[in-house]
Amino acid sequence: MDEQLPPLQIRRGMDVYTSYQDRYLGEVVKVWHGGTPAVEEGERNAGARQTGSSKEATDNPDLRQEQGSAQSPTRRIGRQILGEEEGPVSTMHIGNAGPVNQSASHEYATRPRDPHEGVIYFAVRPSRYNPLAPRFYIPTSAVTTVSMERIVVDFEGNIITDAWRHRPS
């Protein structure tokens, strides 16, 4: 029976430790899925986002149509509110797909959407405080454990191998 292991759930920001978990190796800064980079190093949230309830939008620019009438392209119908403000009610009818995606029929949302796009490499920056520190690239075959925010790799000693110092093609 050929049993395939589930793909690793590795993402940016996770901490990487040695096999004895006594030495911090760095932070994941880039992840390669199926041979293509999935996350760029420079990608950050563009800016702060407001959360919470909002009133109807004001000061919308009007777009003129051919017949001369004006219509707001950003007009909101209704109010936007947080689910917590609704209280303990079902939110599936307004588009919350979480209960369906996390059901037994969908394997509790543990599988990625495309199983052929598993993580094959990830880049690690060895210093939290120096963004210019040289990165090293770890294949997923060296990973022994992934839990929450920690990745443990099969690494002993003080010298990183030359194979990990070259960026994957």
N, C-alpha and C positions, 0 to 999 in steps of 0.2 A: 504494500500500500504506500503510495507516494503522497505524504502529507506535507503541505506547504505551510511554512511558518507565517504568522501574521506579519504584515509590514511594521517597521518601527515607527513610532510616533515621535519624531524628532523635529523640533522647531527652534527658531531663533530665540536667544535669551536663556537657553538651558545651560546649566553648569556641567562641566566635564571633570571627572575625577579619575585617579589611577585605580588599579584593581583592588588595592587595599583601602581605598577611600581616605588615604592619609595625605594626599597631595592634590591640590587644585590645579588643573591643567589650563582652564580658561572657560570662555563663554562661546556658545555657538553663534556665529555671525552670518552664516550662509548655509543653505541646504540644497543638495542636488537630488531631484526626483527623476528616476529613469534616465539619467544622463543629461538633463537640462537644468539649469539653475532655476529654482522655484522662487527664491527670495533674493532680491538684490541687497547688497550691503548698505547702500545709501537710502533705502526706503525707510521712511519714518512717517508717522502720522503727520499730515500736512499742518494741522493746527488743532486747537481745542474745539471740542464740539459741545454744544449746550445740550443738557439732558433735562428731563422733567417735562411738565405740561407746558404747552405753548398756546398762546391766543392766536387768533387768525392773523395771517401775515398782513402787514401793511406796507405801503410805499412800493408796491409792485410796479414794474414798468409795464406799460400797455403796448401791445403789438397791434399795429394797424392792419386790418384786412383789406382786400381789394374793394369791397363795397363801402369802405370808410368807417366801419364800426371798430371799436377797440376792445381787446380782450386781454386779460392778464394771463401770462404764460405760467406764472407760479402760484396761482390762486389755489388755496387749500379749501377743501370742503370739509366742514366739521372741525373738531378739535383733535390735537394729538396729545394723548395722555399715556402715562406709564401704566404697566400692568398692575403694579403695586397699588395704584390709586383706585383700580377697579375693585379690589378686594379679592376674596377667594372665588373666582369665577373661571369658567372655561374660556380660553382664548383661541381655541382652534378655529372658531368661526371667523376670526379676523386675521387669519393667516399664520398662526403659530404652528409650525410643522414639527416642533420638538417632541410632543407626545407620540406622534407616528414614527418619526425617525429613531426614537429611543425605545421602540417596542421590540418584543422578541422576534417578530417577523422581519425586522430590519437589523437583527443581531445587535441590538442595544447601541447602535451608532458606533460600533467599534471598528468597522472596516472603512477604509477610505473609499471614496466614490469610484476611483479607477484603480483596481488592484495591480495593474501593470505599471503604475507610477510610484513605486515604493522608493524610499530614501536609499541612495547608494553611497553617498559621501556627505560629509558636512565639514565646514571650515570652522576652526576654533581660533579665537584671539586670546593669547595667553595672559593678557593683562586687562583688568577691568578699567584701568585709569589711563592707559596709553593706547589711543586709537591707531597709532602708527606702528605698533608692535607687529612683527611678522607673523602671519597666520600659518597654521599647519592644517593639513587636510586628512581627515580620518575616514577610512572606509567602514561601512557598517559591519563588516566581518569582524572588526576588532571590538565591537560593543558587546559587553557581557550583561549589562542590566540597564534598563530605562525605567525610572520611576519618578512621577511628578515632575520636578524641575531638575533632576539629576541624571546624568549619563555616566556610567562606569565603563571604562575601556580597559582592555587587556594590555596594560602598560606597567612595566616595572623598571626601576632604575632611574637615571637622571637625564638620559640622552634620548631625544626623539629621533626615530629612524629617518634616514634620508628619503624613504618612500613617502613619508607623511609630509615632507617639506615641499613637494611639487604639486602644483594645482592640477586637478584632474582635467582631462581634455573633454 
